[in-house]
Amino acid sequence: MMTLIAIFFPCVSFFLRGKIVTSIICLILQITLIGWIPAAIWAVISLQNSRADQRNKQLIRAIKTKS
């Protein structure tokens, strides 16, 4: 669901994740049709990086609890 939001509404994707300043910058980029594609790509990549960071934190916590 968030991936679709990141593609069609890139600035909303950043806003929902709590990145207000990034959302405003993305909205400025998104205003033009040419800027929409880079904004969507930026939002999707940022979303994927965020998910990877969450997975890494969970793995680190799991390793620490086993020690």
N, C-alpha and C positions, 0 to 999 in steps of 0.2 A: 504494500500500500504506500509506504513512504517513498519507494522508488518511483512510483507513478507521480506522486506529488512533486518529487525532485525534478522530474522531466517536464511536467506541464506547468508547475508553479515553483520555480527554483527558489525565489525569495521566501515563500511560505515554508519551504522545507527547512531553511536555516532558522527562520523565526520559531518554528515548532520545537526545534532542538535547543533553543535558548541563545542563539548567536544573533543578537539584535543588530550589532554594527555590521556584521557580515551580510545580514539580510538586507540592510539598506544599500550597501555597496552592490549587492547582487541585483537589487531592484533597479538601481541606476543603470547597470549594464543591460538588464532585461528590457528596458524601455524601448530600445531599438530592436527591430526584427533581426538584424545581423548579430546583435549581442545576445539574443535569446539562446542560440545554440551553445556558445561558450558558457553562458550562465547555467544551462541545464547540465552540461558536462561537468562543470565545477561542482554543482550540487550533488550529482550522483557519485562522483569520486569522493567528495567529502563525506557523504553518507556511508559509503563502503569503508572508508578509513575509520570512521567512528565505530562502526560495527566490529572491525578488526581490533581496535583498541579495547573494546569491551570484552571480546573473547580472550585477548592476551591478559587482561586483568584477572579474569576468572581462572585462567590457567595458572597464573602466578599465585593466586590465593589457594588454589588446590594443592600446588606443590608445597607451599609453606605449611599448610595444615598437616601434610603427611610427614613432615620432618619432625 
